[in-house]
Amino acid sequence: MKILCSICARGGSKGVPDKNIRPLSGKPVIAWTVEQALATRRFDLIAVSSDSTAILDAAKAAGAGLLVKRPDELASDTAGKVPAIRHCVTVAEAGHGTTFDIVVDLDCTSPLRTPGDITAAIDLLEERKAPNVITAMPARRSPYFNLVETDAEGHVRLAKSLAAPVLRRQDAPQCFDMNASIYVWRRAALFEEPPIFKPATALYVMPEERSIDIDSELDFKIVEMIMTARRP
């Protein structure tokens, strides 16, 4: 079974400029993800896709096996991530004359995951015989209890309701926040629609302290603080 790791890192970050190559605890942000992928020893190829030469150079220095220059139309502010992953897979297969059985995409801005999380998500795909696996953490808010939305008139209401009202958060159905850290697909499932939520999609749950995605300067500071605390 051949497994490809894709790491998609766009150069045009707005919330944290150049965040994918910004130094984090002594190395570029993207290096953490490349090194985690290498540490699993599960991948036949680790491919990094980016529109930025600087990001690709940092990925190569960290040990990535294939650098994929992403087309401009897949690197705009409005471009989705799945088309970039599909493009990365297609380029990798064409360049290596093979077809991968499983594709694992690792989010570059989720550096607190562990190699064990990656391995467990891959194993869950096989254990559940699922088409794909997504990762999430237990939600802080519940749409059945304390997550609200407003209607067209600005009136507030619970995001979701049940036949009987939920009086304690602990009694609400368990909900999760997607953390976008790890996506695992069987190749065919990746190229089918819809790409993410399928009838048999499996969920790998990670703790909050390994689920922070760097989207803001505050996120960056929190991640750096956690990494500092982890040091022996």
Secondary structure, 3 states (H helix, E strand, C coil): CCEEEEEECCCCCCCCCCCCCCEECCEEHHHHHHHHHHHHCCCCEEEEEECCHHHHHHHHHHCCCEEEECCHHHCCCCCCHHHHHHHHHHHHHHHHCCCCCEEEEECCCCCCCCHHHHHHHHHHHHHHCCCEEEEEEECCCCCCCCCEEECCCCCEEECCCCCCCCCCHHHCCCCEEEEEEEEEEEHHHHCCCCCCCCCCCEEEECCHHHCCCCCCHHHHHHHHHHHHHHCC
